[in-house]
Amino acid sequence: MAAPSDFKPIIVGFLCNWCCYGGADLCGVSRFQYPPYLRVIRLMCSGRVDLEFIFRAFAKKSDGVFIGGCHLNDCHYNPEGNYDALGNSIVAKRILENIGVNPDRLRLEWVSAGEGIRFAEIMNEFGAKIKSLGPFGSSEGRDVADLQAGLEAATQLVPYFKLVERERFRVPKRTEDGYHEFFSRPDFEPLFKELILDKLTMGRIMGALRAGESSAGDIAQKLRLDPADIARHLHLLSQQGMVRMNGSQAQIAVAA
């Protein structure tokens, strides 16, 4: 592993064309200084930053992911496109944390086209943060291959996550406070676990089985999850006909 002083992070930045990208351009024209770690991908709206984009960026061993959009209530397509980015980032951070990825590696900010100095300040701060965390996987204390397996499981479930967001996580008040209030409600955590995290755990278990693990204990150790939870999910998977159980050993069921 490179020494901290030699480490040069790779940060993938998804920037809104109309605001944040303009702010980045102004930053460059004005010669404001910030570390050269950012790899820019320009999108028409921050609301277009799909969960899959975030997971795949980390799966490719990006050390950080930055999302930059218009200020809230100033979206150029509909007044609420960047609220979609806000909701996605909150959900993504919780999923990343469950997989074992430090959620501080993902950052969302609002930057207008006239805020070149603000863009430089944010990138200096975020670049320093990512550099302090070290290469992807180091602050997590996890093998990169294990993190990539979790990210792949999450990526495969993105269509399901979107359905859940649309049907069950619809925020009633489209304001910044409304979003944070909704996602911090006491009844949200058990719902999120049931609808998102439990499904993700099942996907990760299936990935571990494909990788050659078979016992509930070995799977729990590999995924760093509670053995009781693994046993419960294996039982559910066996009821669904996806896994065959032989005592504590499991294998993927082969369709007839």
NUTI-268466 format. One record per residue: residue in three letters; z, y, x of N, C-alpha, C in turn. Coordinates in steps of 0.05 Angstrom, whole numbers, plus 32768, in hexadecimal, padded with zeros to 4 digits. Layout:
// residues N
alaZYXZYXZYX/...
***
This chain:
// residues 256
met80007FE88011800080008000800080198012/ala7FF1802D80097FEF80458019800A80548019/ala80108061802F80288072803080258088801C/pro803C80918011803B80A67FFC802B80BE8004/ser802D80C7801E801F80DF8027800180DA8028/asp7FF880C0802A7FDC80BA802C7FCF80B38011/phe7FE080AF7FFD7FD680A77FE37FC780BD7FD5/lys7FAE80B87FCD7F9E80CB7FBF7F9880BF7FA3/pro7FA680C87F8F7FA380BC7F747F8780C07F69/ile7F8080AE7F577F6880B17F467F7180B67F2A/ile7F6A80CE7F207F7180D67F057F5880D97EF4/val7F5580CA7EDF7F3E80CD7ECD7F4680E27EB8/gly7F3480F67EB67F3A810B7EA37F25810C7E8D/phe7F2E810A7E747F1C810C7E5D7F2081297E52/leu7F0B81397E557F0D81567E4F7EFB815D7E37/cys7F06816C7E257EF781777E0E7EE2818B7E18/asn7ECA81887E0F7EB481997E197EB981B67E14/trp7EC481BD7DFD7EC581D97DF47EDC81E97E00/cys7EF281DB7E077F0981EA7E107F1281E17E2C/cys7F1D81C97E2E7F2881C17E487F1481C07E5E/tyr7EFC81B67E587EE781B57E6C7EDF81D17E75/gly7EDE81E47E617ED982007E687EEF820B7E7A/gly7F0882037E747F1F820C7E847F1D82017EA1/ala7F1481E87EA37F1181DC7EBD7EFA81EA7ECD/asp7EE581F17EBE7ECF81FF7ECB7ED7821A7ED5/leu7EE682297EC47EF082437ECC7F0382417EE4/cys7F13822B7EE47F2582267EFB7F1582247F15/gly7EFE82157F137EEE82127F2B7EE0822C7F33/val7ED5823A7F207EC782547F267EDB82687F31/ser7EF482677F277F08827A7F317F1582717F4B/arg7F0E82597F547F18824E7F6D7F37824A7F6C/phe7F4182447F557F5D823C7F537F6082207F5F/gln7F75821C7F6F7F7882037F7E7F8781EE7F6E/tyr7F7D81D57F6E7F8C81BE7F647F8281A57F73/pro7F9281907F747F8A81787F847F70816C7F7A/pro7F6081617F8C7F4581567F847F47813A7F79/tyr7F5B81347F697F5F81187F5F7F5081127F45/leu7F4881277F377F3E81247F1C7F21811B7F1B/arg7F1C81067F0B7F0080FD7F067EFA81037EE9/val7EEA81177EE47EE681237EC97ED181137EB9/ile7ED9810D7EA07EC681037E8C7EC781177E75/arg7EB081237E707EAE81387E5B7EA7812B7E40/leu7EB881317E2C7EB381287E117EB181417DFF/met7EA5813D7DE87EA281547DD67EBC815C7DC9/cys7ECF81497DC77EE9814F7DBA7EFE813C7DC5/ser7F1681467DC87F2C81357DD27F33811F7DBE/gly7F2C81247DA47F30810F7D907F1E80F77D94/arg7F0A80FA7DA67EF880E47DAC7F0380D17DC1/val7F1A80D97DCD7F2680C87DE27F3380AF7DD4/asp7F24809A7DD47F2D80817DC77F4380747DD7/leu7F5480647DC97F6880557DD87F5B80437DED/glu7F4480387DE67F3680277DF97F3080357E13/phe7F28804F7E117F22805E7E2A7F3A805F7E3C/ile7F5280647E307F6A80667E407F71804C7E4D/phe7F7080367E3D7F78801C7E487F6480137E5E/arg7F4A80187E597F37800F7E6D7F3980207E87/ala7F4080397E857F43804A7E9D7F5A803E7EAE/phe7F7080377EA17F86802B7EB17F7F800F7EBB/ala7F7080007EAB7F687FE57EB37F577FE67ECC/lys7F487FFC7ECF7F3780007EE77F48800C7EFE/lys7F62800C7EFB7F7680157F107F7680337F14/ser7F7080427F007F75805F7F027F9380637F03/asp7F9B80767F147FB8807B7F177FC3808D7F01/gly7FB1809C7EF47FBA80AD7EDE7FA380B37ECC/val7FA980BA7EB37F9580C27E9F7F9D80DC7E93/phe7F8B80EF7E937F90810A7E887F7D810F7E71/ile7F8881197E5B7F7881207E437F7C813E7E3F/gly7F66814D7E3E7F68816A7E3A7F5781727E22/gly7F6481817E107F5581897DF87F5B81A67DF1/cys7F4E81AF7DDA7F5381C97DD07F7081CC7DC7/his7F7A81E47DC57F9581E87DBA7F9581DF7D9D/leu7FAB81D57D947FAE81CB7D787FA681E17D65/asn7F9881D87D507F8D81EA7D3B7F7581FB7D45/asp7F6A81F47D5C7F5382027D677F3C81EF7D6E/cys7F3C81D87D607F2781C47D667F0C81CF7D5C/his7EF781CA7D6C7EDD81D57D667ECD81C47D51/tyr7ED781AD7D4A7EC8819C7D377ED5819B7D1B/asn7EEE81947D1B7EFE81997D037F1981A27D0C/pro7F2881AE7CFC7F4181BA7D067F5581A77D11/glu7F4F818D7D0F7F64817A7D167F5B81647D29/gly7F4481687D367F3B81537D497F4E814D7D5F/asn7F5B81637D697F6E815E7D7F7F8881527D76/tyr7F8E81537D5C7FA581447D527FA081267D54/asp7F87811D7D527F8181017D577F8880FA7D74/ala7F81810C7D867F8881077DA27FA681067DA6/leu7FB581167D987FD281167D9A7FDD80FC7D90/gly7FD480F37D797FDE80D97D6E7FD680C27D81/asn7FBE80C27D8B7FB580AD7D9D7FC680AC7DB6/ser7FCD80C37DC17FDC80C47DDA7FF880B97DD6/ile800480C07DBF801F80B67DB9801F80987DB6/val800C808D7DA7800A80707DA4800380637DBF/ala7FF1806F7DCE7FE980637DE8800180617DFB/lys801280767DFC802980767E0E803C805F7E07/arg8040805A7DED805280447DE5804680297DEC/ile802C80267DE9801F800D7DF0802080097E0E/leu801A801E7E1D801B801B7E3A803680137E44/glu804B801F7E38806680197E40806D7FFC7E3A/asn80637FF27E2480687FD67E1D805A7FC37E30/ile80437FCA7E3980347FBA7E4D80427FBA7E68/gly804F7FD17E6E805C7FD47E8880517FEA7E98/val803E7FFA7E8D803280117E9B804480297E95/asn804B80387EAA805B80507EA7804C80647E95/pro8057806B7E7E8049807E7E6C8045809A7E77/asp805480A17E8D805080BB7E99803580BD7EA7/arg802880A67EAA800D80A77EB67FF880B27EA3/leu7FFF80B57E8A7FED80C17E767FF780DC7E6D/arg7FE580F07E6D7FEE810B7E667FD981187E54/leu7FE281267E3F7FD181357E2D7FD981527E2E/glu7FC581647E307FCA81817E317FB4818F7E22/trp7FBC81A77E187FA981B97E0B7FA281D07E1E/val7F8881D47E237F7F81E97E367F6781F67E2A/ser7F6782107E277F50821F7E1C7F3C82247E33/ala7F24822D7E2B7F0F82337E3F7F17824A7E51/gly7F29825B7E487F3182727E577F4A826E7E68/glu7F5482557E697F6D82507E777F6982407E91/gly7F58824B7EA27F53823E7EBC7F6C823A7ECC/ile7F7D824F7ECD7F96824D7EDD7FA982387ED2/arg7FA982367EB77FBA82227EAA7FB182067EB1/phe7F9682027EB17F8B81E87EB97F9481E17ED5/ala7F9281F47EE77F9981EE7F037FB781E77F05/glu7FC881F67EF67FE581F17EF77FEB81D57EEC/ile7FDE81CD7ED77FE281B37ECB7FDA819D7EDE/met7FC281A07EEA7FB8818B7EFC7FC981897F16/asn7FD381A07F207FE5819F7F377FFF81907F30/glu800981957F18802281887F10801E816A7F0A/phe800881647EFC800381487EF67FFB81387F0F/gly7FEB81457F207FE481387F397FFC81317F4A/ala800F81447F4B8028813F7F5A803881287F4E/lys803881287F33804781137F25803B80F77F2B/ile802180F57F29801480DB7F2E801780D37F4B/lys801680E77F5D801A80E07F79803680D57F7E/ser804A80E17F70806580D77F73806980BB7F67/leu805980B47F53805B809A7F47804E80857F59/gly803A808E7F69802D807B7F7B8015806D7F6D/pro8008805B7F7B7FF1804D7F707FF8803E7F57/phe7FE5803A7F467FE9802C7F2D7FF780117F32/gly800D800D7F24801C7FF47F2780347FF77F39/ser8035800B7F4B804B800D7F5E806480167F51/ser8063802C7F41807C80357F34808580227F1F/glu807280127F1580797FFE7F0080857FE57F0C/gly80817FE17F26808B7FC97F33807E7FB07F28/arg80657FB37F2080567F9C7F14803D7F967F23/asp80357F7D7F22801B7F757F2E80057F827F1D/val7FF27F8E7F2B7FDC7F9C7F1D7FCD7F897F0B/ala7FC97F707F137FBA7F5D7F037FC97F577EE8/asp7FE47F577EE97FF37F537ED07FF07F6B7EBE/leu7FF07F837EC97FEC7F9B7EB97FD07F9C7EAD/gln7FBD7F947EBD7FA17F937EB37F9E7F7F7E9C/ala7FAC7F687E9E7FAB7F557E887FB77F607E6E/gly7FCD7F6F7E717FD87F7C7E597FC67F917E4E/leu7FB97FA17E5F7FA67FB57E567F8E7FA97E48/glu7F857F927E527F6F7F847E467F767F7B7E2A/ala7F8F7F707E277F987F677E0D7F9A7F7F7DFA/ala7FA37F967E037FA47FAE7DF37F887FB87DEB/thr7F767FB77DFE7F5A7FC07DF87F4E7FAF7DE2/gln7F527F957DE37F477F837DCF7F517F897DB3/leu7F697F947DB27F767F9A7D987F717FB77D8E/val7F627FC67D9D7F5D7FE27D957F537FE57D79/pro7F3F7FD57D707F367FD97D547F4D7FD47D40/tyr7F5E7FC17D457F757FBD7D347F887FD57D35/phe7F8E7FDF7D4D7FA07FF67D507F95800E7D40/lys7F7B80127D407F6F80287D327F7380257D14/leu7F71800C7D0A7F7580077CEE7F92800D7CE6/val7FA480047CF77FC180097CF17FC680277CF1/glu7FBB80357D057FBF80527D067FB580607CEC/arg7F9E80587CE37F9280647CCC7FA1805E7CB2/glu7FAA80457CB07FB7803C7C977FD580407C95/arg7FE3803E7CAC8000803E7CAB800D80557CBB/phe7FFE80617CCE800980767CDE7FFC80917CD9/arg7FF580957CC07FE980AE7CB87FFE80C47CB7/val7FFC80D87CC8801180EC7CCA800D81007CB3/pro802281057CA2801F81167C8B801B81347C92/lys8028813D7CA7802681597CAF8016815B7CC9/arg7FFE81667CC77FED81687CDF7FF581817CEF/thr800D817F7CFB801781937D0D802381847D25/glu802781927D3B803381857D53804F817A7D4C/asp805F818B7D3F807A81827D388078816A7D24/gly8065816B7D12806281567CFF805C813B7D0C/tyr804B813C7D21804581237D2F805E81187D3D/his806C81297D4B808481207D5A809A81177D47/glu809C81247D3080B0811B7D1C80A881007D11/phe808F80FC7D0B808680E37CFF808B80CB7D13/phe808380CF7D2C808680B97D3F80A280B57D4A/ser80B580C77D4380D080C47D4B80E380BC7D34/arg80D780B77D1C80E780AF7D0580F580947D0A/pro810D808F7D00811B80767D05810C805E7CFA/asp80FD80617CE480EF804B7CD980D480457CE6/phe80CC80577CF980B380537D0780B4803D7D1B/glu80CA803B7D2A80CC80277D4080C8800A7D36/pro80D780017D2180D37FE67D1980B77FE17D0E/leu80AB7FF57D0180907FF37CF7807C7FF17D0E/phe808080017D23806E80017D3A80707FE67D48/lys80887FDB7D4A808C7FC17D57807E7FAB7D48/glu80817FAC7D2E80767F977D1D80577F987D1D/leu804C7FB07D1A802F7FB27D1680207FB47D30/ile802C7FBF7D45801E7FC47D5E80287FB27D75/leu80417FB47D7B804C7FA77D93804C7F887D90/asp80537F7F7D7880537F627D7580377F567D77/lys80237F647D6C80087F5B7D6E7FFF7F5C7D8B/leu80077F717D9A80007F737DB6800D7F5C7DC6/thr80267F557DC080337F3F7DCE80247F257DC9/met801B7F217DB1800C7F087DAB7FF27F087DBC/gly7FE57F1F7DBE7FCD7F207DCE7FD27F1A7DEB/arg7FE97F257DF57FF07F207E117FF77F037E16/ile80047EF67E02800B7EDA7E047FF17EC97E06/met7FDE7ED07DF57FC47EC17DF67FB77EC57E11/gly7FB97EDD7E1C7FAE7EE17E377FBC7ED17E4C/ala7FD67ECF7E4A7FE67EBF7E5D7FDE7EA17E5B/leu7FDA7E987E427FD27E7C7E3F7FB67E777E4B/arg7FA47E8A7E477F897E877E537F8B7E877E72/ala7F9F7E957E7C7FA27E967E9A7FB07E7D7EA5/gly7FB97E6B7E947FC47E527E9E7FE17E4E7E99/glu7FEF7E637E8F800C7E5F7E89800E7E4E7E70/ser80247E3E7E6E80277E2D7E5780437E2D7E4B/ser80577E307E5B80727E2F7E50807B7E4B7E46/ala808C7E4B7E3280967E657E2780A57E747E3D/gly80B47E667E4E80C37E737E6380B17E807E77/asp809C7E727E7F80897E7D7E93807A7E957E88/ile80737E947E6E80657EAA7E6180777EC27E60/ala80907EBE7E5880A47ED47E5680A87EE17E71/gln80A97ED07E8780AD7EDB7EA280957EEB7EAA/lys807D7EE17EA480657EEF7EAD80627F0A7E9E/leu80687F0A7E8480657F227E74807D7F347E75/arg80937F2A7E8180AC7F397E8280B67F407E66/leu80B67F2C7E5580BF7F307E3980D57F1C7E33/asp80E47F207E1E80FA7F0F7E1680EF7EF37E0F/pro80FA7EDE7E1B80F17EC27E1580F37EBC7DF7/ala81077EC77DEA810A7EC27DCD80F37ECE7DBE/asp80EA7EE67DC680D37EF27DB980B97EE27DBE/ile80B67ED87DD7809F7EC77DDD809F7EAE7DCC/ala80B67EA17DCA80B87E897DB980B17E8F7D9C/arg80BA7EA67D9280B57EAD7D7680977EB27D72/his808A7EBF7D85806E7EC57D82805D7EAC7D85/leu80657E9A7D9780577E817D9A80587E717D80/his806F7E717D7380727E637D59805F7E6F7D45/leu805D7E8A7D44804B7E977D31802E7E907D37/leu80277E907D51800C7E8A7D5980057E6D7D52/ser80197E5B7D5580137E3F7D4E800F7E3C7D2F/gln801E7E4C7D20801B7E4B7D037FFF7E557CFA/gln7FF47E687D0A7FDA7E737D057FC37E617D10/gly7FCB7E4B7D1D7FB77E397D287FAA7E427D41/met7FB67E567D4F7FAA7E607D677FB67E537D80/val7FCD7E477D7D7FDB7E3A7D947FE67E1F7D8A/arg7FE57E0B7D9C7FF17DF27D97800A7DF07DA8/met80207DE77D9C803A7DE57DAA80407DC77DAE/asn804B7DC27DC680557DA77DCD806F7DAC7DDB/gly80847DAD7DCB809F7DB47DD6809E7DD17DDE/ser80A57DD77DF780A57DF27E01808A7DFA7E0D/gln80777DE77E0D805D7DEB7E1880497DF47E03/ala80377E067E0A80247E117DF780087E107E03/gln7FF47E0D7DF27FD97E107DFB7FC87E1B7DE4/ile7FB37E287DEC7FA17E357DD87F947E1F7DC8/ala7F957E217DAD7F897E0D7D9C7F6B7E107D9D/val7F5D7DF97D9E7F407DF97D9F7F367DF47D83/ala7F247E067D7A7F1A7E027D5F7F0A7DE97D5D/ala7F0D7DDB7D467EFE7DC27D417EE17DC87D3D/
***
